[in-house]
Amino acid sequence: MKKGFTLIELLVVISIIALLSSIVLASINSARDKARISETIQNLRAIETAFSLYLTDKQLARVPSESALGAGANPTIQTLANNSNILKPFLPNVPTASVGNGLFRYDNDGGGSFRCGTDAVNAGTSIFVSGVSISDANKINAVIDGDGTLSCGKIRINGSDLLWAIDDAR
C-alpha cells in the first residue's frame, strides 16, 4: 500500500481552496464598499446636524453665505470646524469623506439652481465632495433618496461633485 496523496488529489484540493478564498475575498470587498458608503452618509448627516445646531444657537433662519462666514469660496468643513464661531462647538471630530477626494466642502453662495424635471429649483446650501464616481453617487442616492435619479432630491451630482442639499430654511 502506498502512503500519501496523488498529484491529482492535491491539485483538486488546492483548486477548491483557491475557489473558496476568492469567494470570501469578493464578500469582504463588497462589505468594505458598503461600509465606505455608509460612513460617508453618516458623516454628511453629522455635518447637517452641526449646521442645524449652529442655526439654532445663533437664532438664524438660514445658514450664512460663504462670504458672511469669512471663510473664502467653498471652504472645507475642516476650515469651518476650526473656526470657533462656526462649527467647532457642534462638530468636535471633523469627518472626512470615504468617497471622492476625501474633503467635504461647503457651498452657499446664494446663487445657482438645478433642474428637477421641468422645474428650476434653488440650489441653496450644499455640502459637496469632489471626485466621486457615478457608481458611488448612485449607491448613496439609493440609500438617501431612492429615486434612481441624481438630479432631484437631497443627493445631486454635478460633474464629479456629489452634492448633499442641506435643508437650511427655518
C-alpha positions in Angstrom: 0.0 0.0 0.0 1.1 3.5 -0.9 1.1 6.3 1.6 0.3 9.9 0.7 -1.8 11.6 -1.9 -1.6 11.6 -5.7 -0.8 14.7 -7.6 -4.4 14.9 -8.9 -5.9 14.7 -5.4 -3.6 17.5 -4.3 -4.5 19.7 -7.3 -8.2 19.2 -6.6 -7.8 20.2 -3.0 -5.7 23.3 -3.9 -8.2 24.4 -6.6 -11.1 24.1 -4.1 -9.3 26.2 -1.5 -8.5 28.8 -4.2 -12.1 28.9 -5.2 -13.4 29.3 -1.7 -10.8 32.0 -0.9 -11.8 34.0 -4.0 -15.5 33.9 -2.8 -14.5 35.1 0.6 -12.4 38.0 -0.8 -15.3 39.1 -3.0 -17.6 39.2 0.0 -15.1 41.2 2.0 -14.7 43.8 -0.8 -18.4 44.1 -1.0 -18.8 44.6 2.7 -15.9 47.2 2.7 -17.6 49.1 -0.1 -20.9 49.2 1.8 -19.1 50.4 4.9 -17.4 53.2 3.0 -20.7 54.4 1.6 -22.4 54.1 5.0 -19.6 56.1 6.7 -19.9 58.9 4.1 -23.7 59.1 4.6 -23.3 59.2 8.4 -20.6 61.9 8.1 -22.9 64.0 5.9 -25.7 63.7 8.4 -23.4 64.7 11.2 -22.4 67.9 9.3 -26.0 68.7 8.5 -26.8 68.3 12.2 -23.9 70.6 13.1 -25.3 73.3 10.8 -28.8 72.8 12.3 -27.3 73.3 15.8 -25.4 76.3 14.6 -28.6 77.9 13.3 -30.5 77.2 16.5 -27.6 78.5 18.7 -27.2 81.7 16.6 -31.0 82.1 16.1 -30.6 82.3 12.4 -33.2 81.5 9.7 -30.6 80.3 7.1 -27.0 79.2 7.0 -24.9 82.2 6.2 -23.2 82.6 2.9 -19.5 81.8 2.5 -18.6 85.5 2.4 -20.6 86.2 5.6 -18.7 83.4 7.3 -15.4 84.9 6.2 -14.1 81.5 5.2 -13.4 82.1 1.4 -15.0 80.3 -1.5 -16.2 76.7 -0.9 -14.3 76.3 2.4 -13.7 72.8 3.7 -15.7 71.6 6.7 -12.3 71.4 8.4 -11.9 75.2 8.0 -15.4 75.8 9.3 -14.9 73.4 12.2 -11.6 75.0 13.2 -13.3 78.4 13.4 -14.7 78.5 16.9 -17.5 80.8 15.9 -18.9 78.5 13.3 -18.9 74.7 13.7 -16.3 73.9 16.3 -18.8 73.6 19.2 -21.1 71.4 17.2 -18.6 69.2 15.3 -15.8 68.3 17.6 -14.5 65.5 15.4 -14.3 66.7 11.8 -15.3 63.9 9.5 -13.7 63.1 6.2 -15.3 61.6 3.1 -14.7 58.0 2.3 -15.5 58.7 -1.3 -14.0 61.1 -3.8 -11.1 63.3 -2.7 -11.9 62.9 1.0 -12.8 66.5 1.7 -16.2 67.8 2.5 -16.7 71.3 1.2 -19.4 73.9 2.0 -21.2 75.8 -0.8 -23.7 78.6 -0.1 -23.0 81.4 -2.4 -26.7 82.3 -2.6 -26.9 81.6 -6.3 -27.3 78.7 -8.7 -30.1 76.3 -9.4 -30.6 72.9 -10.8 -33.3 71.3 -12.8 -35.7 68.8 -11.2 -37.8 67.5 -14.0 -39.2 70.7 -15.7 -38.8 72.8 -12.5 -35.8 75.0 -11.7 -35.0 74.6 -8.0 -32.8 76.9 -6.0 -29.5 75.1 -5.2 -29.4 76.6 -1.6 -26.8 75.2 0.7 -24.8 72.1 -0.1 -22.1 70.0 1.3 -20.1 68.5 -1.5 -17.3 66.1 -2.2 -15.3 66.3 -5.5 -14.1 63.3 -7.5 -17.0 61.0 -6.7 -17.6 58.2 -9.1 -21.1 57.8 -10.6 -21.3 54.3 -9.0 -20.7 55.7 -5.5 -23.1 58.6 -6.1 -25.8 56.1 -7.2 -25.2 54.0 -4.1 -25.5 57.0 -1.8 -28.6 58.2 -3.7 -30.2 54.7 -3.4 -30.0 55.0 0.4 -31.0 58.6 0.8 -33.4 59.4 -2.0 -34.1 56.0 -3.5 -35.5 57.8 -6.6 -32.9 56.5 -9.1 -32.0 60.0 -10.3 -29.1 62.2 -9.4 -30.7 65.5 -10.4 -33.6 65.7 -7.8 -33.8 65.3 -4.1 -31.3 65.5 -1.4 -28.4 63.9 -3.4 -27.4 65.5 -6.7 -24.4 65.1 -8.9 -22.7 67.9 -10.8 -19.9 66.6 -12.9 -17.8 64.6 -10.4 -19.1 66.6 -7.4 -21.6 64.8 -5.1 -23.8 67.4 -3.5 -25.8 66.9 -0.3 -28.5 69.5 -0.1 -29.0 70.9 3.4 -32.5 71.8 4.5 -31.4 75.2 5.8 -34.8 77.1 5.7 -36.3 77.5 9.1 
